[in-house]
Amino acid sequence: MDGLHHGGSLQTPPGSSPPDHSVSSWTFPPAYGVSGDFPQHLPGGAAFGGPGIPIPYGFDPAAPPPPLGFPEPAPPGPVKAYGSVGVSIFQAYPPQLGAHPPRYEPDCVPRQPCPPQDRESRSGTHREDEEARQKRQDQQWLVRFLQSRAQTTGDLETQLQLRMSVLTPALRDTLYGAARLVSRLEDQCDGLRQNLDFGGWANSCLQALRVKEELQDQLKRLSQVQGSDGLRVTVAQRRWLRARAKLQLEKKLSEEHISEKEAAIDAWRMRQVRQVEEKKKEQELKRAADAVLCEVRKKQVDVKRMQDVLRSLEKLRRLRKEAAFRKGIITEQQTDEAFSSRLEQLRSVMKRRTSLYSAEEKALMVMLEGEQEEARKREQEKRVKKERERQLERKSRVYSILFGDEHPADHVLQPFTDYYSQAEHSLQALIHIRREWDAFLVAAEHPDGSTVPQSWILPDPPSDHVWASALQAADAD
């Protein structure tokens, strides 16, 4: 066949006769190598559902196609986006045979049109594929945009660093030269103020003027350097960043200092609370022990009173028995034995109670004595601590009177204080100082020699009453 299989229709070469419509019609297979970029809506109703214009010849789906030798239709490839590479079936072709016949779907039964449900499912799948493809294209565009943005920013930073690296050495040399000239000018100005000789003053003035001219040249050169404004801005930014970092560091240190103070305050508060709770517990224990001791002593008093009652009862029975015997009334032996046994039982109970109460009283007394001993020890420790602090304060006052007040740790005279007091902390320093002093020892009969004092060298008595009153006030303090 010479006809071209193009766009799902046969293109008849020129000079051939038109097809005979009396022959049973058949559906043309899809073209090979044709892109499947179908639009969603076609004019005239031509879409996947079928032609929008009536077919000019009869169409019988049940009739088999003629044996033209064409292969079976292959499944359609993946749908491409608009503008993709390939030949589109919607290009301008000469109309032939009216509208295109409906296309066969691969999933349908051969030579029968697909049901509407299948067409709807395929249109939904096509729409989902379009959305996924559009999303993927958006993501790719965003990635390309960010990469180009980062590359542009990196190029600008690289150019700025190159400019700064080129300009910094020249500006640095110029600035250092200007600083040296300023120092020379200050020295010469000081010399002019101090040197009043006319000849020397004139020479110094000429030298100062030359230095001033050189300094002006340096300043002019600095003002003419290309990029100095940008460098000033950069220096100002760095200065601002350093000040900000310093402020943040000070703020951080202040917060740490405040947190440390708060932690110390919390620890002190917890110690105070713990001490108060311990004192409360001790007082409660002491009150409980005192209450138990009072109860025990009360029970002991009750036992003693019962013993006195038993003795009085025994004495009363004996007196009544004697009075009855004088009257000639004799009591039975059984009643006497019953009374005696009952008294013995009561005495044994009283004895056990007395021993039990005595043991409890002894234990409570031991506990109270222990607490009292601990309280006495604490009071003694407090008195000793106060006495020690008083002695240290008195000693420090005497030292301050003899040697002056002590300097703080970061005082300017602290190195001298450490040097002259090193013998108090180091044995080697003490031996070294003693050896240096021993080098000046002389014989006892030497006229300039004198013995080392064995006690403190006290000051002379006050020369007037004002100084004496001041010394008395200091001693009273």
Steps between C-alpha positions, in 0.01 A plus 500: 500500500622845410280685739662651813382386835492845657310627803264202522375535134612395156631778285417419136758601246395737225335352199343211688127454525316569828404206715185309428251561779304194408774278641468409866683757707778424746689692760849615418775396743694769685803648330852396597757753614237762575507692828198460723475858627122515497341815634230473761234684293485505119282724291200345351478230768784283356669329796563154632130424503453500121449734205294813529389491133292212358693249297411534130482125455345222697697357788438147619721400797407134454643489145865389488753731336641407159836322493721798428809347658528750787630373833293492811472837680762542771408644839526877510822637647523741795326828450738791444458862594417768257788603282685166538718365224315291241238533237160614621183356362339844518716655231338639187421212265259497209166366617428151378202279558340763718573473873733238636336178608506405867826354624526153651621476863744221580310388810169456316369205307614510134272674252275634777500851651603546862225552754450849649633388843833398350528830317427692822762301695756563227422873498542509883834317474609742227409795723696356796802446275475860383492627862798283602699614196418866570607459862828338393567782252433761770744330736769485230451868420527593868822298540654667192401845630654438843821365346535804276428727797767332716751515214433874451538569874822299514639693202422834668662391825807377313532831315464695825766286670734551203448876512562506875811281465634733228418823680590399856885490470523846337261655748676328789839638397357848453323491836810377683708773335247763606501365856881520514491855370243594765728358772800692363295818484388459862860444615620807314215709643602391850859591420389843380312558826804404708777655286491878526830564324437712189742321266403148604133596512509624137662177378249291692216710358623442143521125563148503645371683194662246269342215697166680483527531121584130471203418720271711283629319191428167665150612593437623146621169363267319740206707382585425136540125535231314309274300723583688819132576558415133476786421735371757748157344481653156550708622794193666652302179456776296659526750784126476548519120494783503755304737722194280464700187580655677799157612617365147460800362690450753780132414508582131514756555777251716687235229468749238619599724793136555585429127474800426724377754753150355483643150546705618799193672645291186446768285663521738797122503525488120491764484774302742712179307439678175584640647819159632601342161426768322702444737789126443477551123497731522798250713687217263411706202613590681817138589566394142427771366729401747770135401464585129520727565796227693675257216432746244633566703811128544549456123477785452745326735740179301456686176571655646814162622614353153442785349700426744780133404477592130526721563801226705663245227423728236651555710811125566533423125481761423758357762738146374449616144549665593833188687613283198415743267680472712815126471474530123466425483132743277313524520121536195286833391366369479141395866494843605624669291233269632226568859609874441513506332156299783351739755644797308364347494153440873509853563630649289218297693241612827655859381499488406131340835417761682702790323325342564157443867574851531638647353178292737288603794715864402473480470120324834469751661732787361291341634182436838655849510641641418155299779343604735775861395451474566127341836569779583745760395240340718237490792735864438592598485131316824434677667791837366382431615144400845617809520721722391210342758271548763769865404537555505123335839480718628783809353333411654163444835675843476662658406165328791331629733773856370467525428127207683344176378353496189286455555129241318292603212274515711184670802656791666324728434800412131520831384337699691763286354778554149361875562476539621857268234644634201305691373805166436672395252230824341374776334700755547221425872490541519878841327483611727215398817686665377819823429312496851356449646846773282650748650253487822703570340838792644693671415823345598830778749579455681168425869566228518230345167590175455692299202611182392328196601711318208656157666505293751310652841446236723654458858387602794712242651733283774350654844483180694578158445654318509162697205369456326836121545485495358144700196614267446796195519272658242267575268793143537624367401159 
